[in-house]
Amino acid sequence: MTEPVKGKTPPVNEEKPKGLLGKLKDAADDKEEQIAILSTFVRLAVLVWAGGILTLAYVKLPEALKIPEQKLDPTFIASVFTGVLATFGVQAGGKKKGEGGGSANISKKDMEFLIAKAAETAPAQTIRIESGPVKIVPDSKKS
């Protein structure tokens, strides 16, 4: 057995505790993966911030907290919240894929039924035109 020499200590491999960025570098080898993970955390932080501000805009806090009521217009924060949700693939109130017709979730069969019922009860029909200019000409052959 060899005895350690006095005054010299064997080298010890002590690792310093790693921060969030150090752990991120270890978890993902590729720079693009690291940036994608970091951007996800930033988006989550903005989402939590916007959700908190929106909650504070609509909730009245107890008097014991001594936080004055904030009068703010939540429109901008709601748009930031919706935009960040969209980056995660969440859409609020959008059209479903493969669905025709209007923005209301009504099937074609239901729409035809509603039109038929409306024709029975009212002598007029409402038409919604979504394309360019339309010229309405009366029918001269009608007796």
C-alpha positions in Angstrom: 0.0 0.0 0.0 1.1 3.4 -0.7 0.7 6.1 1.8 -0.3 9.6 0.8 2.5 12.1 0.9 2.2 14.6 3.6 1.1 18.1 2.5 -0.3 16.8 -0.8 -4.0 15.9 -1.1 -5.3 13.9 -3.9 -7.3 16.0 -6.4 -11.0 15.9 -5.7 -13.5 16.3 -8.5 -16.0 18.7 -6.9 -18.7 20.0 -9.3 -20.2 23.3 -8.6 -24.0 23.3 -8.4 -25.3 24.1 -11.9 -27.9 26.8 -12.6 -30.8 26.5 -14.9 -28.7 27.3 -18.0 -26.0 24.8 -17.0 -28.7 22.1 -16.7 -30.2 23.2 -20.0 -26.8 22.7 -21.7 -26.4 19.3 -20.3 -29.9 18.2 -21.2 -29.7 19.2 -24.9 -26.6 18.8 -26.9 -27.7 20.8 -29.9 -27.8 24.6 -29.8 -31.2 24.6 -31.6 -32.7 22.3 -29.0 -31.4 24.6 -26.2 -32.9 27.6 -27.8 -36.2 25.8 -28.3 -36.4 24.8 -24.7 -35.4 28.3 -23.5 -38.0 29.9 -25.8 -40.7 27.5 -24.3 -39.8 28.7 -20.8 -40.0 32.3 -21.9 -43.4 31.8 -23.5 -44.6 30.0 -20.4 -43.4 32.9 -18.2 -45.2 35.4 -20.4 -48.3 33.2 -20.3 -48.3 33.1 -16.5 -47.7 36.8 -16.3 -50.5 37.7 -18.7 -52.9 35.2 -16.9 -52.0 36.8 -13.6 -52.6 40.3 -14.8 -55.9 39.3 -16.4 -57.0 37.6 -13.2 -56.2 40.7 -11.2 -58.2 42.8 -13.7 -61.4 40.9 -12.9 -60.9 39.8 -9.2 -61.4 42.1 -6.3 -58.7 41.5 -3.7 -59.4 41.5 0.0 -58.8 44.7 2.0 -56.4 42.9 4.3 -53.8 42.8 1.5 -53.7 46.6 1.3 -53.2 46.5 -2.5 -55.0 49.3 -4.2 -57.5 48.4 -7.0 -55.9 48.7 -10.4 -58.1 50.3 -13.1 -56.7 48.9 -16.3 -57.9 48.0 -19.8 -57.2 44.2 -20.2 -57.5 44.3 -24.0 -53.8 44.4 -24.7 -53.0 41.8 -22.0 -55.7 39.6 -23.4 -54.3 39.8 -26.9 -50.8 38.9 -25.5 -52.4 36.0 -23.6 -54.2 34.8 -26.7 -51.1 35.2 -28.9 -48.9 33.2 -26.5 -51.6 30.5 -26.4 -51.6 30.4 -30.2 -47.8 29.6 -30.2 -48.7 26.5 -28.2 -51.3 25.5 -30.7 -54.4 26.6 -28.6 -57.0 28.6 -30.5 -60.0 30.1 -28.8 -63.2 30.2 -30.7 -61.7 29.3 -34.1 -63.2 27.2 -36.9 -62.8 23.5 -36.7 -61.0 21.8 -39.6 -63.2 20.2 -42.2 -66.3 22.3 -41.3 -68.1 24.4 -43.8 -70.5 27.2 -43.3 -70.3 30.0 -40.8 -68.3 30.4 -37.6 -71.1 29.0 -35.4 -70.7 25.2 -34.9 -73.9 24.3 -36.9 -73.9 21.3 -39.3 -75.2 21.6 -42.8 -78.3 19.5 -41.9 -79.1 21.9 -39.0 -78.7 24.9 -41.2 -81.0 23.5 -43.9 -83.6 22.7 -41.2 -83.4 26.3 -39.9 -83.8 27.8 -43.4 -86.8 25.6 -44.1 -88.4 26.6 -40.8 -87.7 30.3 -41.4 -89.3 30.0 -44.9 -92.5 28.7 -43.4 -92.8 31.5 -40.8 -91.6 34.5 -42.6 -92.1 35.8 -46.1 -88.5 37.2 -46.4 -85.1 35.6 -46.2 -81.8 37.1 -45.1 -78.8 36.5 -47.3 -75.3 37.1 -46.2 -72.8 37.9 -49.1 -69.1 37.5 -48.3 -67.7 38.2 -51.7 -67.1 41.4 -53.8 -69.7 43.9 -55.1 -73.1 42.5 -56.0 -75.7 44.1 -58.3 -79.3 43.3 -57.6 -81.6 43.5 -60.6 -85.4 42.9 -60.3 -86.9 40.2 -62.5 -89.0 41.8 -65.2 -90.7 38.6 -66.3 -92.5 38.1 -63.0 -96.3 38.6 -63.3 
